[in-house]
Amino acid sequence: MENSSCFQNNDPNYVLKRATTKEELDALVDVIWAANHTPYEPFIQLVFPVLGFGSSDRASAISRSKDFFWTNHQAEKSSNWLYVQHVATGETVGCAQWQVYQNNPFPSGPQKLEAPWWPVKEYREFAELILNQVYKPRGMWMTRPHLGKPH
């Protein structure tokens, strides 16, 4: 993927950008939270648990998720967070993570996923059970490089 943080498009009202800073990625996490909580999407609780019922519990969960996303983004060479921004307002209107691999990312087959953001015991076990069922097919199907090799 090119190193530029901004990509050309045909609509002058929107620009596609790559998140390169923690501040940018934090803003994307806010978009993800908004998109999955209005209306509420129950699956999001598996990866963004709110461990309590108060507003401070929600704020803590958002803060934890921002730190988690940034740490993982920095550690994973394949991670590319892209987002679309409305030019006039600067508002982010959508985002996606693309993990691009030059080699088979699953040479030993599907990896067991862990959910360290959940407290130990049955909640974590349940979250890991669901996440492994959802993501196991990737480890079986996506066993080739995701980009063609340059000539």
ZAMARGU-4260 file (C-alpha; in steps of 0.2 Angstrom, whole numbers, plus 5000, padded with zeros to 4 digits):
<rodrens>
0) 5000/5000/5000 | 5007/5017/4996 | 5014/5027/5010 | 5004/5043/5008 | 4991/5046/5021
5) 4978/5053/5008 | 4972/5045/4992 | 4964/5053/4976 | 4946/5050/4972 | 4933/5057/4960
10) 4922/5066/4973 | 4929/5083/4979 | 4917/5082/4994 | 4926/5067/5002 | 4944/5061/5004
15) 4950/5044/5008 | 4964/5044/5021 | 4976/5032/5030 | 4976/5034/5049 | 4995/5036/5054
20) 4993/5044/5072 | 4985/5038/5088 | 4973/5054/5087 | 4967/5048/5070 | 4964/5030/5076
25) 4956/5036/5092 | 4943/5046/5081 | 4940/5030/5071 | 4936/5021/5087 | 4923/5034/5091
30) 4915/5031/5074 | 4915/5012/5077 | 4907/5015/5094 | 4894/5026/5086 | 4890/5015/5072
35) 4888/5000/5083 | 4878/5008/5097 | 4866/5018/5087 | 4857/5007/5083 | 4864/4994/5095
40) 4873/4979/5087 | 4875/4966/5101 | 4890/4958/5093 | 4901/4973/5097 | 4900/4969/5115
45) 4911/4954/5112 | 4925/4966/5107 | 4920/4982/5116 | 4913/4976/5133 | 4906/4989/5144
50) 4910/4981/5161 | 4897/4991/5171 | 4881/5001/5170 | 4887/5019/5173 | 4893/5033/5161
55) 4910/5031/5168 | 4910/5012/5164 | 4907/5017/5146 | 4920/5030/5145 | 4932/5018/5152
60) 4928/5005/5139 | 4930/5017/5125 | 4947/5022/5132 | 4953/5004/5134 | 4947/5001/5116
65) 4957/5015/5109 | 4973/5010/5118 | 4970/4992/5112 | 4967/4997/5094 | 4983/5008/5094
70) 4994/4995/5102 | 4988/4982/5090 | 4990/4993/5075 | 5008/4997/5079 | 5012/4979/5082
75) 5004/4972/5067 | 5014/4976/5051 | 4999/4971/5040 | 4987/4984/5048 | 4980/4998/5037
80) 4966/5009/5044 | 4958/5019/5031 | 4944/5032/5033 | 4933/5043/5023 | 4932/5061/5029
85) 4920/5075/5023 | 4931/5089/5017 | 4920/5104/5022 | 4916/5098/5039 | 4931/5087/5043
90) 4919/5074/5049 | 4924/5055/5048 | 4910/5046/5039 | 4917/5029/5038 | 4932/5018/5041
95) 4939/5000/5039 | 4954/4991/5043 | 4963/4981/5029 | 4976/4969/5034 | 4987/4966/5019
100) 4999/4951/5019 | 5014/4947/5007 | 5014/4929/5014 | 5002/4916/5021 | 4996/4924/5038
105) 4991/4907/5044 | 5005/4895/5040 | 5000/4884/5055 | 4982/4885/5052 | 4969/4895/5061
110) 4976/4903/5077 | 4966/4902/5093 | 4960/4920/5097 | 4960/4927/5115 | 4950/4941/5123
115) 4961/4948/5136 | 4949/4963/5137 | 4937/4952/5146 | 4939/4947/5165 | 4945/4929/5167
120) 4932/4916/5169 | 4915/4913/5160 | 4913/4930/5151 | 4930/4928/5143 | 4928/4910/5139
125) 4911/4914/5131 | 4918/4929/5121 | 4933/4918/5115 | 4921/4904/5110 | 4911/4915/5099
130) 4926/4925/5091 | 4935/4909/5087 | 4919/4902/5078 | 4917/4918/5068 | 4936/4920/5063
135) 4941/4902/5061 | 4936/4902/5042 | 4948/4916/5039 | 4963/4905/5044 | 4957/4891/5033
140) 4952/4901/5017 | 4965/4916/5017 | 4981/4906/5016 | 4989/4915/5001 | 4997/4932/5000
145) 4984/4946/4999 | 4993/4956/4985 | 5002/4950/4969 | 5021/4950/4969 | 5029/4964/4959
150) 5037/4959/4943
</rodrens>
